[in-house]
Amino acid sequence: MILDTNALSAFADGEPGVRDAIANSPGPYLPVIVLGEYRFGLMQLRDAARRMEWLHGLVQQWTVLEITIETSMAYAEIRGVLKRNATPIPSNDVWIASLARQHGISI
């Protein structure tokens, strides 16, 4: 399972549905984009240091997906389809979908 920022936040907050889904799926996989978005959000919190430490431990256990040339090819294809269909989505979500496609992971 590949997580977006909302799913990572729900996992961090202990939401049982998300924790169960992660426990019963291959992975979990964290896109580097999600790590950036989540870290940015943590920087706004009073307990940022504690949350950053938690995130550091999580990154050691889970697979982090990096952007590569292959990812950029999937990104261009997905953006092209979205544009042709007039169904744009946020750019970071396209990167996450591109990593999912590249690695054959369900979203």
Secondary structure, DSSP 8 states (H G I E B T S, - for coil): -B--HHHHHHHHTT-HHHHHHHHTSS--EEEHHHHHHHHHHHTTSTTHHHHHHHHHHHHHHSEEE---HHHHHHHHHHHHHHHHTT----HHHHHHHHHHHHHT---
